[in-house]
Amino acid sequence: MSVPGLSAALAGFVPRRALGVRAPLGPGAVSQVLRLPERQQKGLMFPLQELERCMVPEANAKLHVRTFDPSLEDIARAEASFCPAPRHRIDYISSAERLDHAPAPSRPEVCFIGRSNVGKSSLIKALFSLAPEVQVRVSKKPGHTKKMNFFQVGKYFTLVDMPGYGFKAPKDFVDMVEAYLKERPNLTRTFLLVDGVVGIQKADSIAIEMCEEFSVPYVMVLTKIDKVSKGYLAKQVLQIQKFVDTQTQGCFPQLFLVSSVTYSGIHLLRCFLAHITGNLHINSS
Ligand code: GDP
């Protein structure tokens, strides 16, 4: 292992010890990535930085890759939040069709929204891969009631899987999401998923407009990045980055790139989640 201090982080930084968790080895674990050659490690941990290296300097200066810039040690420490332990339960809590059926807003909360098929369930499964017993429910059959699904990450935070939308989102769906975004008092950040293969679609603008209108701070996450070439991805990223910089107020300037198949970007996203919910202090941000 070539990163100084990282072995200490993996052997059990204070939070992991406090929770009684050992360094995990399963798919999606930092320790798994560190078995790869250094170049490959970086590509998996920091996909946007990797992309930056293929761009001309004028283009890559626009990518905001250093806005959230944790070290590998930070990323390893953040993993403790996603490892279940007797005193740190990671689990599905409940589903709700209406905001007044949602669990009590006792912890910071993050929600994931996106078009149907954008890769939302796959991403949530990848984030929870160190807690494989967590059931990420999928209700895709037409006619089935769409619900918000709540997951607890110990006492750290709640993660909400919002129903997927299409271009003609039904009114009851818009009402549910609108009420949630507008009124949920503990909502810390909304993660808006955009398909890395097709980019921002008309249906995505409905969600973007909602976040903008209600001044909900949100973050754009590009999914399925393993499905496209680096050149295509670079073009897509620059286009979306331009949109974020020029057309939005509440969107976090840095894009997050993920693949739920290769786990690229998953560790960085876990670290960001731990950080914004107040469970990980990072010196550089
Ligand atoms: P959801 O409707 O947003 O929950 O989307 P799913 O997670 O069910 O994914 C929709 C389709 O995209 C499924 O066939 C997944 O296997 C596929 N998919 C999701 N994420 C990825 C990814 O990161 N890479 C690839 N190659 N396929 C993905």
Residues whose N, C-alpha, C, O or C-beta is under 5 A from the ligand:
A	BS01	GDP	R115 S116 N117 V118 G119 K120 S121 S122 L123 G164 T223 K224 I225 D226 K227 V258 S259 S260 V261
